[in-house]
Amino acid sequence: MISMTRRHFSTALLAGAGVIAMPAVLRAQAKPRLVVVGGGPAGATVARYVAKDSNGAIDVTLVEPAKKFITCFHSNLYLGDYRPWDSIAHDYNLAAAGVKKVDQAAAAIDRDKKEVRLADGNVLPYDRLVVAPGIDLDFGSVPGWSEAAAEVMPHAWKAGPQTQLLKKQLDTLQDGATIVMIAPPNPYRCPPGPYERVSCMAAVLKKKGHTKSRIVVIDPKDRFSKMALFQEGWQNHYPGMVEWMDPKMHGGLKSVDPKTMTVVTDLESIKADLVNVIPKQMAGKIARDAGLANATGYCPIDPTNMKSANDPNIFVLGDASIAGAMPKSAFAANSQAKVVAMAVRGELAGSRTFPARYSNTCWSIIAPDDTVKIGGRYEAKDGAIAEVEGFVSKTGEGKDERRQTSEENMGWYKGIVADIFG
């Protein structure tokens, strides 16, 4: 069994924030140039590790409009009253590592010219490019739902105002309320995430003394990550409150109506007080527009180094990539980023490289002091990233073990955010 705690991550805090003003075109320079698009767990980790481990030999620029990063991982814990909002918001303390940060979005990638065009029209040339834009949501994948409808039926699958909206709606519910979650089809960000969210919402209802409220999950899948663990936990902690429905039970989702707060399946129409729609997902638009994605909407990669299958000068990692057996998680993105950082230093600075080794762990809170996990180790095999060792919590585990897993989860969060953002 693999156990991951904050001791496995650097906890050194780096002071400062690097923001630069960009001229219309940056001219050629002596140092090789790495541009990183996307400042999440994948992109920020690559930028930080290339800059600090190359000792300034590589010019590193991170393109990310957000001044603070709100982590999707542990945003369910905010929803469930396990941690405050400020604790999942993080500054970019990357300047001390040598990273220059541009506080705007990337508008386009010109692969022929090896340039990134910024939202204001300025241009960043690159020798190597890392594309880590995360996911986009397919607002048309749920009939009756839209980007505008998400202000009534929030997705909260990109952390920020949507998360706060869902929290506000949850906290105003009265006993006897009906919550409906529309779960997403595979593949999507954080496989156990929707079911941890159900657990966190149930915990809030239980804490407030609800005895008649219910949570209905309309799922397009017949199985989900940690299924036996969640169902055991729901029965133990929230008996009668959670109803999970697979396609055989609901017959297929037909539509949602934000005006009447109604969810219609092939077999019934459910009047809800809160509807959480988590739709189909795909790689971020910048990656798709650059021709890095295939028909799945995600980006194929070389499993030995996360290099784009469509461009030898570009790496794609994190949620946007097709990473074989690896799930789309913050832990996986951070692990992939360290492989990419090694590959970039090897190509641009002549550093020594080693065969890629990847890892992942996903923790999920079911109730206070009751946390479960799943994860594994991965390597490139037969043209894909394959699992070489896996583990998962067992049903029927004792309270002490679940409490220890809960503490491990919180320690991991503290360690990984320091490792990503400095």
Order of alpha helices (4+ residues) and beta strands (2+ residues): beta-alpha-beta-beta-alpha-beta-beta-beta-beta-beta-beta-beta-alpha-beta-alpha-beta-alpha-beta-alpha-beta-beta-beta-beta-beta-alpha-beta-beta-beta-beta-alpha-beta-beta-beta-alpha
